[in-house]
Every structure is written in C-alpha cells, then in structure tokens.
Amino acid sequence: MAISLSKGQKVDLTKTNPGLSKVIVGLGWDTNRYDGGNDFDLDCSIFLLNANGKCASEKDFVFYNQLEGGNGSVVHTGDNRTGAGDGDDEQVKVDLAAVPAQVERISFVITIHDAEARGQNFGQVSNAFCRVVNEETNQEIIRYDLGEDFSIETAIIVGELYRHNGEWKFSAVGSGYQGGLARIATDFGLDVG
C-alpha cells in the first residue's frame, strides 16, 4: 500500500524499505479542454543539486534532450508529447546507491513546453501526480496527488528525493513558478542564456 502525501509532507524512503536502491519516479497529468488550438506538451525535468541547492554543471540537468545524469544514476526514459493514456506520462529511473556523493537532492519538475507562446498554464492541467515505485517489485511506495492548486503557473517543482543521515527521503514540494523552466533552471544555478 502506497503512502499518500500532501503538499509539504516528507517521508522516509530507504529507512522504511531496507535494501531499496532502484526506484522509478513516475509523473502524470491530464489536460483540460480549451480553445487555444495548440496541443499541450508537458515535460519532466530533473535537477541534481549539491549542498548549496545548485547544479554543479549542465550535466546535472536531465531532460528530454539529455536523458542521463549523475554518472548514469538518473535516467529519464523519454519524452511523452501528448500525455494521452492512463498511468505515468513520463518516468525517471533512479539508482539511489549510485547517485554521486555530492548530489544531496534530486528535484523533479514538470513544465509546460512553450507555455507563454501557447497561452497555457497549470490552471488547464488536472490530475497531476508523482509516484515513487520500487523498480524491482513494481510496487508503488509513495504517491503525491498535486490537486488543483495552480492557475497561472507554467512550471511546478513536484517533489524531491534527498539524503538525510545516510538515508533517502522524499518530499512533496508542490511549488509553482511563473517563467517556466528557464526560471527554475536559473534558480538552480544554470546559465540558460
């Protein structure tokens, strides 16, 4: 039975699941109908952050054009451009035991591709969720349903895997941003110029 989290909640991952090292972080969403005439393309991006909350280099930014980071310990399984169908829309495989020591947090972000130009925002997105699955057993361990708290935002920091006293934990962040991926990337220390 998965632990269901609310915004702001944190939960142990490896301490309560001894031997767990390979997880899949699945993200999903539905888009509401609207007359903008443009398709929605939501994207998952992952930031590998050091103790200062920053990416040490561009290699610590994983997304649809750079599917691996952390020496192969974090792997984005590919871009889903439509969000059609049930279940996870995009997935990220994380080998917790292989994440480089300098990476203290792995932040999972969902953004709307080209949101400004298309006049799209998270007010038009529903049923967004993030879940953590044990890759070996395919058992869902954690689920975080984001709810309908967003309106004008074009990016959301959904959740984070982070180290604490040698163990991995998960935090349901649910923090919305305007300015899309560029704004978050800049906050995480990347030069997006």
N, C-alpha and C positions, 0 to 999 in steps of 0.2 A: 504494500500500500504506500503510495507516494505521500510525502509531506507536502501539504498545500500551504504556500506562503502568501503573505500580504506585503504590500509595499513597505520597505524599511526593515523587514524581518531578516534574520540571519540564522543559518543552520549549519551544524557540523556535517561534513561530507565523509571524510576518511576515518574520523574517530568512531563514528557510529556504524561505519561499513568497513571493518578491518579487511585489508587486502585489496581494497578497491584502488585501482590505478588508472584504468581506461574508462573514460566517460564520453558520452555523446551529449552535446548541448543542442537540443532541437528548438527551433524558433518557428512560430507560425502566426498567421493572421488572415483575416478576411477583409475585403474592401467593400464599402457600401456603394450602392449605385449612385451615380451622379451624372450630370450632363456636360462634363468638361470635354468629352470627346477623346481624352487621352487614356491609355492604359496605365494602370498602377504598376510600378516595379519597385518593390521593397527589397532592401538588401541588408544582409547581416555583415557587420564588420567587427573585427576583434582587435583589441589593443593590448599588447603585453607591456605591463607597466612596472617600473622599478620602484625603489623605496620612496622616490620623490614624486610618484604618481605620473611619471612621464615615460614615453617610449625612448629607449636608448638610441634607436636608429629607425630608419624606414623599414628595416627587416622585422620590426616588432609591430607592424601594422599588417593584419591579414584581412584580405577582402577578395572580391571576385576576380581581380587581376593579379593577385599574389596569394595563392591558396595555402601557403605554408609559412609558419613562423616558429620561433623558439627551437631552432635546430630540428624541425620536423615534429616537435611535440604537439603542435596545434595545427590541425588541418581542416580547412573549410572544404566541404565536399562538393561545392559548386553553386552557381547562381541559378535561382528559380525566378524567371522573369514575369510569371503570371500569378503565382500564389494559388493556382487552381488546385482543387482536390483537398482531401482530408489529411490530417496529420501534420507533420513537420513540413514547413515550406523550405527551410534551409537547415543544414546540420553542420556542426563543428565537432571534430573528434579531438579529444584532449588526452594525452598520456601524462597524467599528473606526475608520475615518477620521473619523467624525462624532461620536465619543464626546467630550463636553466635556472640556477640558484638566484641570479639577480632579478628574475621576474617574480614580483611579490603579488601582483594582481593581474587577472585576465578579465578584461572588461568587454562585455557583449553589447553591441549597439545595433539598433535597427534604424535605417534611414529610408526616406522616400527618394528614389533616383529622380533628379531633375525636378524636384518638388516646386521650386519657385516658378520656373518657366511653365509648368503644367498647372499651376494654381492648386496644388494638392497639399494636404496636411493630415495629421493623425486624427483629426475630427472625422475624417472619412474612412477610418480604419476601425474594425471591430474584432473582437475575439482574439486579440494578440496574446500570445503566451510564450513562455520559456520553460523548458523542462530539462532535467538532467537525468540521463539514463545510464545504467551500468552496461557498458558495451558488451561484456562477456555474457550476461544473462538476459539482456534486453529489458531489464526491469526498470520501470520509471521510479526514481528515488525522490525527486523534488519536482514540484510543478508550481509555477507562478503565473497566474492569470492577471494581465495588466489592467483589466477593467476599461471603463470608458472615460478616464480622467483627462484625456487630451483633446485639444481643439486646434490651435494654430501651430503646434509644434511640427517640425519636419524631421526630427531625429529624437530617438529615445535611448538612453543608457538603460538597458533592460535589467542586467544583473552582472555580478562579478564572482568569479572564483578567486579566493585569496588565501594566502598562507597565514596561519596563526599558530605559534608554538609548534612548528613542525607538522601541523595537520592542515588539510584543505577545508575551507568552509565556503558556503555560497551565500551571497547577499542579494536580496530582491531590491534593486535600486529604484527602477521606475521613474527616472528623472528625464523630463522632456526638455528639448532645446529647440530654439529657432535658429536658423542659419545652417541647418543640415550638417552633413558630415564634415565639411570644412571647419566649422566652428568647434566641433568636438576634437577633431584632429589637432587643431591649433592648441586647444586647452591641454591636450596630452603631449605637447612638445614637438609636434611635427610641423615642418615648413611646407605649407600647401600652396605657396606662391607659384 
